[in-house]
Amino acid sequence: FDVPPLSSLLSVVHLNMHYKLKKSNKEELNHSVFSLSQWEEIGEVDENYAPIHTYQVCRVMEQNQNNWLHTNWILTEGAQRVFIELKFTLRDCNSLPGGVGTCKETFNMYYYETNDRALKESRYIKIDTIAADESFTELDLGDRVMKLNTEVRDLGPLTRKGFYLAFQDLGACIALVSVRVFYKRCPFLVKSLAEFPGTIPGSEASQLVEVVGRCVNNSLPLYEPPRMHCSTEGEWLVPIGKCVCQPGFEEINGSCQVCKVGFYRSLLESLACSKCPPHSVARQTGATACSCEDGFYKIESDPPNMACTRPPSGPRNAISNVNETSVFLEWSIPMETGGRKDVRYNILCRRVLPDGRGLEECGPNVRFLPRRVGLSNTSVMVADLQSHTNYSFLLEAVNGVSELAKDHTKQYVTLNVTTNQAGTSVVRKGRTGKSSIALSWAEPDRPNGIILEYEIKYFEKEQDSSYTIIKSKDTEMEVEGLKPSSVYIFQVKSAKNRLISSTHFFGSPYLTYVSGETYTIYIPTITTMHYDQAITLALVLLAVVAGFLLSGRRCGYSKAKQDPEEEKMHFHNGHIKFPGVRTYIDPLTYEDPNQAVHEFAQEIDVSFISIERIIGAGEFGEVCSGPLRLPGKREIQVAIKTLKAGYTEQQRRDFLWEASIMGQFNHPNIIRLEGVVTKSKPVMIITEYMENGSLDTFLKKNDGQFTVIQLVGMLRGIASGMRYLSDMGYVHRDLAARNILVNSNLVCKVSDFGLSRVLEDDPEAAYTTRGGKIPIRWTAPEAIAYRKFTSASDVWSYGIVMWEVMSYGERPYWEMSNQDVIKAVEESYRLPGPMDCPEALYHLMMDCWQRERSNRPKFDEIVCLLDKLIRNPSSLKKLVNSSHSPFVTLHLCSSCGVENIVS
Ligand code: ACK
């Protein structure tokens, strides 16, 4: 008789239907001979009168029963943990007539693992003793009421191919109705275009099995391969990464469909195929880009969604304005820009040779201001032409694709001009010094009178209201006393008040204007500077800029940029940080919460993290654990808080809020932030791993297991962490044992900075009449009444934590309602001392619960007192509830210094 496979999610083995169980007398088991098995296969009907088979035994009147029933060999199919669901009825011994000394109300379930069918019954291992929740009586039998019990047990880790189950009766009245053996598995799943195979979970409770998904056809992983985690409950959790359709395909209903003709998709980040932009086509399906129509072009830097373009038409409305030997040319933009914004203009200058001998290109002596080719403005000044000469200028418009359009017919505009006589030659630069320059100029061709002297006017560019005039009888002179690194403008004028030229020095000309009969050419002037001078100047400038910033920040209106490192040293959004003085910075002071996160938390690449198991459920998603392997660092175990998919921007901000706070702290009794994962999904917060979980659950689990010194050590750690927080100016607002984590060395660390100002995530938080959400039992009266949260209200909560610790996780005020707690505290009722609590500790608690908050001890005083108690354990001998203990007043030691002892 073959056992059907335990395939898929629920492989059901119904004893009554599919199986013939074997009866056996368990001679081997206890190495003694017992009576032959009395299990009987009986056909019955259920409450719907459907036939069922049961296995029954009812030898309650006889001594020494040991009746066995076992299944066939059950193949595990690789499952490491299987579940066994039993349905059975059991007779109530009391309902049996007469003395039933040997009657039992339980039976035992065993298993035996093996790689083959060979059954060695002596190797059976007990799974559990099974008792009934409901047993039936004679009366029930009469009424045909079937009191069916269902019990489920799990079995694992299993390592062999298969196993046998066996049921041992030691003298009960049992009817086994069904046995269902199954295992859970994470079903085949397609998520975010990735396929995850049906996966058998790990054998240990809460273990997660990481599975790397396979991208569906025509899709690729986006940034990294997608991963999911299979839980022991057969659920897929914590998806990481995803697949996206490859270029040329788009996602439709969970698969990648090819882009239609006329459509394309080029980027992995874009969602759907897009219609080809104007003047481009996709003639085949699956296009990753569209090709340009004839006569249209694209350059590499054009984005894929940009239309194909063509060269521009020629410039329009060109005019010339001749001034002595200079020509000013001006034109309008072309009628047709070719669909681009990068139109530029080129000028070709040609001199008309006399006697019809044709044209000759202008030589290098002709100057174009600002330049000859690649002009972005629609004008140019051409200077230093020959006087009384004909010139022909060709104007051409080009754009980004002109180079590609080889067969495009260029459209030129021609301008013919004739120059006049030369005015004077331009001012020329001679030798330059650190702060001086030699200038020379030529006498005008026709001075229009006798020139007695020249006036040289100079000023710093854009500061022409402050100028200097010097006079010279010669056509050269040296100007001194110039500021280095400044732009100067020089103008030379003859005594007849005729401006002959203005110019100056190195670099290319950059601005030109024409006014009346004279023209002025401005040329940027930068006197040469030695390297060391340049550095000095740069430093001076930096100092000026820094000074500006400092004053600007204080005033709050300077927009000047500052080196971020520099900024970090001095400012945190308006908070001046002095080295050595720790202050907490409210992430709210940052306009952009993301900036706050990255200011205080390191970004961790998700590939350095493995998620191995689930350790809890947070408000925003699963809390998991696993190793963190940062390059060049020792592997450490971390806790991983995840943000569930489908979150809003606000939820993401709230979630990361905690990291912005935690990242600012560095103390052995504050949970340490390792970093955040924000560049991939899910968003995660990575903290150090605390092996013993939260303090309240840990204490409940280990009720009465610790010495008083160990408990005081824990309290000392918490107080030390809180002292650090209050020194930083941080008010926790939700200090409670559930928000303290414990590591394997019993070190307690304050955690849960999540929404400590909102407390939405704390199940203990209740709404007050003022609308705030507050964990009433842990909160000081003034904080409940008018939201006065201070370090003194944290001290009140600390007193409650002390009480929780000393009572091993008892609920403060037990089952009293929040309203009753508020009323009782208001009427000066305080929690009584926990059982076996040292009197000194209870007095400290009571001090923490002083109505007047200024009378409560400070955290440094609490740490100091606890240190004293630890050093002097006999001070902890007197217990609150020992009848002989006299009332002693607790003195907080104000003389104690702040010590840095880690619990
Ligand atoms: O009481 P617990 O085991 O401890 O269950 C909760 C759960 O996650 C939801 O918050 C546990 N937990 C949170 N942070 C950590 C951590 N850093 N190390 C270990 N367990 C943690 C917490």
Residues whose N, C-alpha, C, O or C-beta is under 5 A from the ligand:
A	BS01	ACK	I615 G616 A617 G618 V623 A639 T687 E688 Y689 M690 E691 G693 S694 T697
